[in-house]
Amino acid sequence: MKLLIDADGCPVVDLTVRLAREFGVKCLILCDTAHVFQKEGAETLTVSKGADSVDFALVNRVEPGDIAVTQDYGLAAMCLAKRALPLSQDGLLYTEENIGALLQSRYAAQKIRRSGGRLKGPKKRTSEQDAAFERTLRRLLQLR
């Protein structure tokens, strides 16, 4: 098992790396050239900047049983197809049962934006979100 982080815009990189070290799990940070990370206890893979370049680099490296930290529903769906455990930065474990509805909501939001509509952006991150992420990741790591 290894931890893979879709690090572009990810607020839990430090927390994920810390837990990977604590549990002795290999950690791979994937980012593009616009977001360069170097964290002790993790390997960083920097890919060229481009639409979904980090997503494809991650899905090409993920294996069954790996944990992939991402906020991208499309990437989460591809990780599920490879029998990995995709986890959102808010602690939501993506599953076969919830990914369809999440992808549908993403599609609906894209339609609204394409037609000129506006949607509210995400709220400011809270310590409760960090705690929920940590609880879920700890549980997954303890089960390995």
N, C-alpha and C positions, 0 to 999 in steps of 0.2 A: 504494500500500500504506500502511496505517496500523496502529498498534497500539491495541487496545482492551483495557482492564483491568477485569474484574469485581472491583472493589476491596474490597468488603465482606468482611473477614476474609482479605485477600490479603497474605501476608508478603513478596512480591517487588515491591511497587509501586515502591519507590525504585530497585531494580536495573533494572526494566523501563524506567522513565523515563530513567535514565542511559544505557542502551543505545540507546534511541530517539534521544536527543540525539546520541550518538556517531555513529550511522548516518544522522542527518538525516531521521528518519521521524516523521511526525505521531503524537502519542500522545494518546489520550482516556481519562481515568479516569472510570469510572462508579460512583457510590455512592449510597446513600440518605441521608436526613437524619440517621441515627444515626451515620454515618461520613463526616465531611467532610474532604476532602483538597484541599490546594493545593500543587502542586509546580511549581517552575520548569521550564519546558520541556514542560509538558503542559497540556492543557485539561481542566477538570473539569466533569462534568455530574452534578448532584445531582438525584435524582428522589425523589418522595414515598415514604415508608416503606410497604411493603406486600409481600405474598407475591410473589416473583419480579418485582418492579417493575424492578429493575436488569437482570435477565436479559432482559426484554422490550425495555427501552430499548437494550441492547447489540445484540440480534439484529436490531432494526429499523434499526440503523446500520451493521452489518457488511456488507462487500461481498466479492465473490470476490477471493482473494489476501490479504485482511487477516489479521492475526494477532490472535487473541482469547485473552487469558490468563484462565483460569477453572479452578476446581476442581469445578464443577458439571457432571456428566455430561449432564444434560438440555440445558443450554445448549450444551455442546460438540456434541451431536448436531444441534441446530438450526443451529449455525455450519457444521458439515460440510454440511448440506443447502444452505447458501448458498455453498458452495465456498470457505469461509474455512479458515484453519489454526488450530484450537483447540489451545492448549498448557496443560498443567497447571503449577501452581506448583512441581512437582517435576521438570519437564523432559520429561514424557511428552507426545509429540505424539499427540493423539487422531486416529484414522483410521477409515475404514469397516471395517477389519479388527478393530479392538479395541473399538469403541464398544458393540457389542451385548453383549459379555460384561460390560463395565463397567456398563451399564444394568441388566443382569440381576442383578449383585451388589448394586446399589443397591436394587433391588426386593426381593431376599431379605432384606437388612438391615432394610428398612422393615417387612416382614412380622414379623420377629423382634421389633422394637421395639413394634409394634402389639399383639402378643400378650403383652406384658409382659416380654419378654426384654431382656437388656442386652448391649451390645457394648462392647468396649474402645474408648476414644477414640484419637485419633491420638497418636503418640509426639511428644516434643519435637522441634522442627525442628532439623536439623543443617546444618553448613556444607557437607556433601557434597550435600545437596538443593539448596542455593543454587547450588553449582558446576554441578550437572547441569542446572538450569534455565538458567543463563547460557550453558553450552555449546550447548544446543539452540537458544536464542533467537539467539545469535550466528550459528549455522549457517544458520538461516532468514533472517536479515537479510543475510547475505553472499550468499545465493542470489538475492536479489531483483533 
